[in-house]
């Protein structure tokens, strides 16, 4: 009976993940790999009991969910020493109690451009020694009493902050040089789609932001942050299509970035997006920095 109940729940979740409209089932679409793993366990049990119905149902669940994430095959390498990077993005977590871990990672990566979300005054003070190497910055308060901060070693030109969606979520944008080339850099931190209203708000956010990004197509674009979206979601895929950007995670495996404290439910939620014609390498996720997110960094 338990196997039948679990199989029914997996079938329901697998189907519901495709129904982001008009319902708010986007969150159900996050855990495709997890559905497939549980279904594999149930498939082994159904083979043991020779239950053909369960065998068929769980085989279908595995096939559908693995096809959904076919471009993100499992790769859980989220640890190790960070080498020098050009770009880094991290949701620092407003309750971060280990700022020294974040400071060490920033020191090792030494990125030219650094985006920190959920920055608090206490955390910013703790990071001051490592942030002193950045002569240029752009920051603004966000919801829930924290800030989002963009740091650069090179000048930030045409700096601006716009607000989008019903929650007035800020979008930081500026032009800066990386490897001697001029880029348009954007931040991203929409609300998670945890209910119908927030799902609609995130959808509006993507819709408004993609128009601004589209206007910046005279320069190569870098957009990074905690998107509160997984790369196979329809809303996220639509955003990539309309902006002409690509997720740098694609092709590097299933790199979970959240939640650090419960890795069995890990999903790739943080992204660095770049213009499709730009090349990149050395994508790195991690290490632990006292946050519920892993940082993401790469080289161009």
C-alpha positions as CSV (number, residue, x, y, z in Angstrom):
1,X,0.0,0.0,0.0
2,X,2.8,2.4,0.9
3,X,4.4,1.8,-2.5
4,X,1.2,2.6,-4.3
5,X,0.7,5.8,-2.3
6,X,4.3,6.9,-3.0
7,X,3.9,6.0,-6.7
8,X,0.7,8.0,-6.9
9,X,2.4,11.0,-5.3
10,X,5.3,10.8,-7.7
11,X,3.0,10.6,-10.7
12,X,1.0,13.6,-9.5
13,X,4.1,15.6,-8.8
14,X,5.6,14.7,-12.2
15,X,2.5,15.9,-14.0
16,X,1.9,18.9,-11.8
17,X,5.4,20.2,-12.6
18,X,4.2,20.9,-16.1
19,X,1.2,22.9,-15.0
20,X,2.8,26.2,-14.0
21,X,-0.2,28.0,-15.5
22,X,-2.8,28.8,-14.4
23,X,-1.7,27.2,-11.1
24,X,1.4,27.9,-9.1
25,X,3.0,24.5,-9.5
26,X,6.4,25.9,-10.5
27,X,7.9,24.8,-7.2
28,X,6.9,21.2,-8.0
29,X,9.0,21.4,-11.1
30,X,12.2,21.9,-9.1
31,X,12.7,18.4,-7.8
32,X,12.8,16.3,-11.0
33,X,16.0,14.4,-10.1
34,X,14.5,13.6,-6.7
35,X,11.3,12.2,-8.2
36,X,13.4,10.0,-10.4
37,X,15.6,8.7,-7.6
38,X,12.6,7.8,-5.4
39,X,10.9,6.2,-8.4
40,X,14.1,4.1,-8.9
41,X,13.9,2.8,-5.4
42,X,10.2,2.0,-5.9
43,X,11.0,0.3,-9.2
44,X,13.5,-2.0,-7.5
45,X,10.8,-2.9,-4.9
46,X,8.2,-3.5,-7.5
47,X,10.6,-5.8,-9.4
48,X,11.1,-7.7,-6.1
49,X,7.3,-8.2,-5.8
50,X,6.8,-8.6,-9.5
51,X,4.1,-5.9,-9.5
52,X,3.8,-4.9,-13.2
53,X,1.6,-1.8,-12.5
54,X,4.2,-0.3,-10.2
55,X,7.0,-1.3,-12.4
56,X,5.4,0.5,-15.4
57,X,4.4,3.6,-13.5
58,X,7.7,4.1,-11.9
59,X,9.6,3.5,-15.1
60,X,7.5,6.2,-16.7
61,X,8.2,8.6,-13.8
62,X,11.9,8.0,-14.1
63,X,11.9,8.5,-17.9
64,X,9.8,11.6,-17.9
65,X,11.8,13.4,-15.1
66,X,15.2,12.4,-16.4
67,X,14.2,13.7,-19.9
68,X,13.1,16.9,-18.3
69,X,16.6,17.5,-16.9
70,X,18.5,15.8,-19.7
71,X,20.8,18.8,-20.2
72,X,21.8,18.7,-16.5
73,X,23.0,15.2,-15.8
74,X,24.0,14.6,-12.1
75,X,27.2,16.2,-10.8
76,X,27.3,17.0,-7.2
77,X,30.8,18.5,-7.0
78,X,30.1,21.4,-4.6
79,X,33.3,21.5,-2.6
80,X,37.0,22.3,-3.1
81,X,39.3,25.3,-3.3
82,X,38.1,28.1,-5.5
83,X,40.8,29.3,-7.9
84,X,40.9,32.8,-9.4
85,X,37.7,33.8,-11.2
86,X,36.5,36.7,-13.2
87,X,32.9,36.7,-12.0
88,X,31.2,35.5,-8.8
89,X,27.7,35.6,-7.4
90,X,26.6,34.6,-4.0
91,X,23.5,34.8,-1.8
92,X,25.3,35.4,1.5
93,X,22.2,34.7,3.6
94,X,21.1,37.4,6.0
95,X,21.5,35.1,9.0
96,X,25.0,34.2,8.0
97,X,27.0,33.4,11.2
98,X,30.3,32.4,9.4
99,X,31.3,35.5,7.5
100,X,35.0,34.4,7.7
101,X,34.1,31.5,5.4
102,X,32.6,33.9,2.8
103,X,35.6,36.3,3.1
104,X,38.0,33.4,2.5
105,X,36.2,32.3,-0.6
106,X,36.1,35.8,-2.0
107,X,39.8,36.1,-1.2
108,X,40.6,32.9,-3.1
109,X,38.4,33.6,-6.1
110,X,39.4,37.2,-6.3
111,X,36.8,38.0,-8.9
112,X,36.8,41.2,-11.0
113,X,33.1,41.4,-10.6
114,X,31.3,40.3,-7.4
115,X,27.5,40.2,-6.7
116,X,26.4,39.7,-3.0
117,X,22.8,39.3,-2.1
118,X,21.2,39.4,1.3
119,X,24.0,41.6,2.5
120,X,23.5,43.0,6.0
121,X,25.4,45.8,7.8
122,X,27.0,43.2,10.2
123,X,28.1,41.0,7.3
124,X,29.4,44.0,5.2
125,X,31.5,45.1,8.2
126,X,32.9,41.6,8.6
127,X,33.8,41.5,4.9
128,X,35.3,44.9,4.8
129,X,39.0,43.8,4.6
130,X,38.3,41.7,1.5
131,X,35.9,44.2,-0.1
132,X,38.5,47.0,0.1
133,X,40.1,45.6,-3.1
134,X,37.0,46.7,-5.0
135,X,37.1,50.4,-5.8
136,X,33.7,50.6,-7.4
137,X,30.3,49.5,-6.1
138,X,26.6,49.8,-6.5
139,X,24.1,48.8,-3.8
140,X,20.5,49.2,-2.8
141,X,18.2,48.0,0.0
142,X,15.9,45.0,-0.9
143,X,12.9,43.5,0.8
144,X,13.2,42.0,4.3
145,X,15.9,44.5,5.5
146,X,19.0,43.4,3.6
147,X,20.9,44.8,0.6
148,X,22.1,43.6,-2.8
149,X,25.6,44.8,-3.7
150,X,27.6,44.8,-6.9
151,X,31.4,45.2,-6.6
152,X,33.9,45.7,-9.3
153,X,37.7,46.3,-9.6
154,X,37.1,48.3,-12.8
155,X,34.9,51.4,-13.1
156,X,31.2,50.9,-13.2
157,X,29.8,53.2,-15.9
158,X,26.1,54.0,-16.7
159,X,25.1,52.7,-13.3
160,X,21.4,52.4,-12.5
161,X,18.8,50.8,-10.3
162,X,15.3,50.0,-11.5
163,X,12.5,48.2,-9.7
164,X,10.3,45.5,-11.2
165,X,7.2,43.5,-10.4
166,X,4.5,44.2,-7.8
167,X,7.2,43.9,-5.0
168,X,9.4,46.5,-6.6
169,X,12.4,44.1,-6.7
170,X,15.5,46.0,-7.6
171,X,17.6,45.4,-10.6
172,X,21.2,46.6,-10.5
173,X,22.9,47.3,-13.9
174,X,26.1,48.8,-15.0
175,X,28.8,48.6,-17.7
176,X,32.3,47.5,-16.8
177,X,35.4,46.0,-18.4
178,X,36.3,42.3,-17.9
179,X,39.4,40.9,-19.6
180,X,39.7,44.3,-21.4
181,X,36.2,44.0,-22.9
182,X,33.1,46.0,-22.1
183,X,30.1,44.1,-20.6
184,X,26.7,45.1,-19.5
185,X,26.2,43.5,-16.0
186,X,22.8,42.9,-14.3
187,X,21.8,41.5,-11.0
188,X,18.8,39.2,-10.3
189,X,16.9,38.2,-7.2
190,X,13.2,37.8,-7.7
191,X,10.9,36.3,-5.1
192,X,10.5,32.5,-5.0
193,X,7.3,31.1,-6.5
194,X,6.0,29.7,-3.2
195,X,2.4,30.7,-3.7
196,X,0.2,32.0,-6.5
197,X,0.8,35.7,-5.9
198,X,4.6,35.3,-5.7
199,X,4.6,33.1,-8.8
200,X,2.8,35.8,-10.7
201,X,5.2,38.4,-9.3
202,X,8.2,36.4,-10.4
203,X,6.6,36.1,-13.9
204,X,6.1,39.8,-14.1
205,X,9.6,40.4,-12.9
206,X,11.1,38.3,-15.7
207,X,8.8,39.9,-18.3
208,X,9.9,43.4,-17.3
209,X,13.6,42.6,-16.9
210,X,13.8,40.8,-20.2
211,X,12.8,44.1,-22.0
212,X,15.7,46.0,-20.3
213,X,18.2,43.2,-21.0
214,X,17.0,43.2,-24.6
215,X,17.8,46.9,-24.9
216,X,21.4,46.2,-23.9
217,X,22.2,43.9,-26.8
218,X,24.7,46.2,-28.3
219,X,27.1,44.8,-25.6
220,X,27.7,41.3,-24.4
221,X,25.5,40.8,-21.3
222,X,26.2,39.1,-17.9
223,X,23.3,38.5,-15.6
224,X,23.8,36.8,-12.3
225,X,22.1,36.1,-9.0
226,X,19.7,34.0,-7.1
227,X,16.9,33.6,-9.7
228,X,14.7,31.4,-7.4
229,X,14.2,29.3,-10.5
230,X,15.7,26.1,-11.9
231,X,17.0,26.1,-15.5
232,X,14.3,23.7,-17.0
233,X,11.3,25.8,-15.7
234,X,9.1,27.2,-18.5
235,X,9.3,30.7,-17.1
236,X,13.1,30.6,-17.0
237,X,13.4,29.0,-20.4
238,X,11.1,31.7,-21.8
239,X,13.3,34.4,-20.2
240,X,16.4,32.9,-21.7
241,X,14.8,32.8,-25.2
242,X,13.6,36.4,-25.0
243,X,16.9,37.8,-23.7
244,X,19.2,35.8,-25.9
245,X,21.1,34.6,-22.8
246,X,22.2,31.1,-21.8
247,X,22.7,29.5,-18.4
248,X,26.3,28.7,-17.8
249,X,25.2,25.7,-15.7
250,X,24.0,23.9,-18.8
251,X,26.5,21.4,-19.9
252,X,28.3,21.4,-16.5
253,X,26.0,18.9,-14.9
254,X,23.4,19.0,-12.1
255,X,25.2,21.5,-9.8
256,X,23.0,22.1,-6.8
257,X,23.3,25.6,-5.3
258,X,20.5,25.4,-2.7
259,X,19.6,24.3,0.0
260,X,23.1,23.7,1.4
261,X,21.7,22.5,4.7
262,X,19.5,19.8,3.1
263,X,21.5,18.6,0.0
264,X,19.1,15.7,-0.6
265,X,16.7,18.3,-2.0
266,X,19.4,20.3,-3.8
267,X,18.6,22.2,-7.0
268,X,20.5,24.6,-9.3
269,X,18.8,27.9,-8.3
270,X,21.7,30.4,-8.6
271,X,22.9,31.2,-12.1
272,X,25.3,33.2,-14.2
273,X,23.7,34.0,-17.6
274,X,25.8,35.3,-20.5
275,X,25.1,36.3,-24.1
276,X,24.9,33.1,-26.2
277,X,27.9,33.9,-28.4
278,X,30.3,34.4,-25.5
279,X,32.5,31.6,-24.3
280,X,33.2,30.7,-20.7
281,X,34.9,27.9,-18.7
282,X,35.9,26.8,-15.3
283,X,32.4,27.0,-13.8
284,X,32.6,26.4,-10.0
285,X,29.9,25.8,-7.4
286,X,30.8,26.2,-3.7
287,X,32.4,25.9,-1.2
288,X,30.3,26.4,1.9
289,X,30.3,30.1,2.9
290,X,27.9,30.1,5.9
291,X,24.9,30.5,3.7
292,X,22.0,28.3,2.6
293,X,23.3,28.9,-1.0
294,X,26.6,27.9,-2.6
295,X,28.4,30.7,-4.5
296,X,28.7,30.3,-8.3
297,X,31.7,31.6,-10.2
298,X,33.4,31.3,-13.6
299,X,35.9,32.7,-16.1
300,X,35.2,34.2,-19.5
